[in-house]
Amino acid sequence: MSDESIIVGRNSVTEALRAGRSITKLYIAAGNDAPPLLRIQELAREKDILIERAPVKILNHLAPGSRHQGVVAFAAPVAYADLTDVLADVEASGRTPFLVLLDGIEDVHNVGAIIRTAECAGVDAVLLPKRRSAPINETVGKTSAGAVEYMPIVQIGNTTQTLKKLQKRGFWVIGADMDGSVDYFHSSLTEPIVLVIGGEGRGISHLVKETCDVLVQIPMFGQVNSLNASVAAALLMYEAVRQRQAVAK
């Protein structure tokens, strides 16, 4: 990521401010006094952030092609988390670890939606390979509704090596695959897990499939035989939540 990133959209900018991200300048559409924008302006003033009321055409130029909703911010990039630190924090908390790894998902909207669901579902970190992954840009931030501010995102090198290291630490690696050997709601998701989601079309890579302990499928009953990657990820994450809550009762 570059030295500075753009944040667009009311939810994304609000959460960046609340999370304490370093914002250098905030642009708000001139003449637009919608309550959400006024709240953003108030938050920014509390943090002594430079605010400029600018014509919409300036905001369009700053964030071309984006639905900025009348607000654009320039900020420090989202900082990647360290996997060792993430695991130490989870261990200290006493929680059962829950990681999500995105294998070859290059669509920024899918990545943003998955990060949003992961944050809501209490996932401990989202792992993104350095290669064949969407960048954490303004579209990911906006699609995540600001969840990128709270969800630890770990950038990894070799995916299979990372998974093997996690297996040695007691993690069960579960891959989502349309030809999986077991339906996802019949799989056990209560132990420490890494849930692997592949890109649409290609799915999980061959080497990663071989590394998985089990491949699970989402049963299909219609004429279309696959789900959007972010929808599939949401089903699997919340099945893990359901199972873990049932065990805790």
Sequence and secondary structure as in RCSB ss.txt:
>XXXX:A:sequence
MSDESIIVGRNSVTEALRAGRSITKLYIAAGNDAPPLLRIQELAREKDILIERAPVKILNHLAPGSRHQGVVAFA
APVAYADLTDVLADVEASGRTPFLVLLDGIEDVHNVGAIIRTAECAGVDAVLLPKRRSAPINETVGKTSAGAVEY
MPIVQIGNTTQTLKKLQKRGFWVIGADMDGSVDYFHSSLTEPIVLVIGGEGRGISHLVKETCDVLVQIPMFGQVN
SLNASVAAALLMYEAVRQRQAVAK
>XXXX:A:secstr
  SSEEEESHHHHHHHHHHT  EEEEEEETT   HHHHHHHHHHHHTT EEEEE HHHHHHHSTTS  TTEEEEE
     B HHHHHHHHHHHT   EEEEEES   HHHHHHHHHHHHHHT SEEEEESSSS    HHHHHHTTTGGGT
S EEEES HHHHHHHHHHTT EEEEE TT SEEGGGS  SSSEEEEEEBTTTBS HHHHHH SEEEE    SS  
   HHHHHHHHHHHHHHHHHHHH 
